[in-house]
């Protein structure tokens, strides 16, 4: 198969290739930047120092595999429910509530303990 630029002298051909690659790379960079601003992923949001200390204490108490991040704001409606903000880190104490309902988990939010909807947690 004949390449579209096959008839060009080699240096010009490489110049075309290089320009095309640079253009593609620039577009990709722009796309990535746009993508990051459009969808701030909760995982990459830097934790403030207080939150960071809380996470460290949760890790030392419960171990890293018990940590979950809240994926969207939770406003507790029942007595033992926690109200948490998206991006907060909690430690899983029990993957069910007192009645054995597995859609509500008991978590330690670095002080307050209570129930949150399991669906709004993701492993940290």
C-alpha positions in Angstrom: 0.0 0.0 0.0 1.3 3.5 -1.0 1.4 5.9 1.9 -0.2 9.3 1.1 3.2 11.1 1.7 5.3 8.4 0.2 6.3 10.6 -2.8 7.8 13.3 -0.5 11.5 13.5 0.3 12.2 11.8 3.6 13.0 14.9 5.7 9.7 16.6 4.7 7.9 13.3 5.3 9.2 13.2 8.9 8.4 16.8 9.4 4.7 16.0 8.5 4.7 13.1 10.9 6.2 15.2 13.7 3.7 18.0 13.2 0.8 15.6 13.2 2.1 14.0 16.4 2.6 17.3 18.1 -0.9 18.4 17.1 -2.4 15.2 18.4 -0.4 15.5 21.6 -1.6 19.1 22.1 -5.2 18.1 21.5 -4.9 15.2 24.0 -3.4 17.6 26.6 -6.2 20.1 26.1 -8.8 17.3 26.3 -7.3 16.0 29.6 -7.3 19.5 31.1 -10.9 20.0 30.1 -11.9 16.6 31.4 -10.2 17.3 34.8 -12.0 20.6 35.2 -15.4 19.2 34.1 -15.3 16.1 36.4 -13.4 16.8 39.6 -12.8 13.3 40.7 -13.3 13.1 44.5 -10.2 10.8 44.8 -7.8 13.4 43.5 -9.1 16.3 45.6 -6.4 17.1 48.1 -7.5 16.5 51.7 -7.0 19.4 54.1 -4.6 18.8 57.0 -7.4 18.1 59.5 -9.0 15.6 57.2 -5.6 14.0 56.6 -5.0 13.5 60.3 -8.4 12.0 60.6 -7.7 9.6 57.8 -4.4 8.6 59.4 -6.1 7.9 62.7 -8.8 5.9 60.9 -6.1 3.9 59.2 -4.2 3.2 62.4 -7.5 2.2 64.2 -9.2 0.1 61.4 -6.6 -0.6 58.7 -6.4 0.8 55.2 -8.7 -1.8 53.7 -11.6 -0.6 55.8 -11.5 3.0 54.4 -14.3 4.3 52.2 -14.9 7.6 50.5 -18.3 9.3 50.4 -19.3 9.6 46.7 -22.1 12.2 47.3 -23.5 14.3 50.1 -25.4 12.2 52.7 -28.0 13.9 54.9 -28.9 11.5 57.7 -32.7 11.3 58.4 -32.8 8.8 61.2 -31.4 9.0 64.7 -28.2 7.1 64.1 -27.6 8.4 60.6 -24.6 10.5 59.8 -24.6 13.6 57.7 -21.5 13.6 55.5 -20.1 15.5 52.6 -18.9 14.1 49.3 -15.2 13.3 49.5 -15.1 12.6 53.2 -13.3 9.4 54.3 -14.9 7.0 56.8 -13.9 3.6 58.2 -16.3 0.7 57.9 -17.2 -0.8 61.2 -20.0 -3.1 60.1 -21.5 -3.7 56.7 -25.1 -3.9 58.0 -27.3 -1.9 60.5 -28.7 -3.2 63.8 -31.6 -4.9 61.9 -29.1 -6.7 59.6 -30.0 -4.3 56.7 -26.9 -4.5 54.4 -27.7 -1.3 52.5 -26.9 0.8 55.6 -23.4 0.5 56.9 -22.0 1.5 60.3 -19.0 3.7 59.9 -16.6 5.7 62.0 -16.3 9.2 60.5 -13.2 10.0 62.7 -15.2 10.8 65.8 -18.9 10.5 65.1 -20.1 6.9 64.4 -23.3 6.1 62.6 -25.1 4.7 59.6 -24.7 5.7 56.0 -26.2 4.3 52.8 -23.7 1.7 51.5 -24.4 2.9 47.9 -22.8 6.2 48.6 -19.5 4.7 49.6 -16.6 3.6 47.5 -13.3 2.0 48.6 -10.7 4.6 49.2 
